């Protein structure tokens, strides 16, 4: 279980940034409902062929600095 907590409004911005960084991700891959962080992490780890820790780190960076255009 991850300690990552994502608010719905923050996810909308982070989702755009992640889709620019990983253009192979589909809308379905990036679907998220508040409280379902673990499902999102598992789905993205499988799709990106990365570890769950990497996905948590990447999402955390995106959510941490929402105002930045940096991907």
Buried (B, 14 or more C-beta within 10 A) or exposed (E): EBEBEBEEEBBEBBBBBBBEEBEEBEEEBBEBEEEEBEEBBEBBBEBBEBEBEBBBEBBBBBBEEBEEEEE
